[in-house]
Amino acid sequence: LNDYIRISVLYYGRLNFHLNFRKYEPFCMFPCLNIANENDLDTIIIHFHGGGFVALSSETSQSYTRKWANELKIPVFSVDYRKPPKYRFPTPL
């Protein structure tokens, strides 16, 4: 069987706070063989990409975050934090 990754680009916003992230989740083309549904999850990975709070994104990290989701059979959430020059340190934190 071939494994696939379902990618969702999500946004969470509230007052003066917003967060963009990507959700990579394992997906089987045959529904009866899907590993777990959202109610059964007890393990996830939350990934903060490298770049020293100034570069890169969840999109540039997807070569390995997709692989993690596929091989580990668990969802991976890759967070995009706010970067300069628009947001000065320590805003990304």
Number of C-alpha atoms within 10 A of each C-alpha: 7 7 13 15 17 14 17 12 13 12 11 9 9 7 5 5 7 11 13 15 21 20 21 25 23 23 22 17 11 10 8 7 10 13 13 13 7 7 6 8 11 8 9 14 16 13 16 16 20 13 10 9 21 16 13 15 20 22 15 12 15 16 10 10 25 21 15 18 23 21 11 14 19 20 25 24 23 23 19 20 21 21 20 13 8 8 13 12 13 10 12 14 8
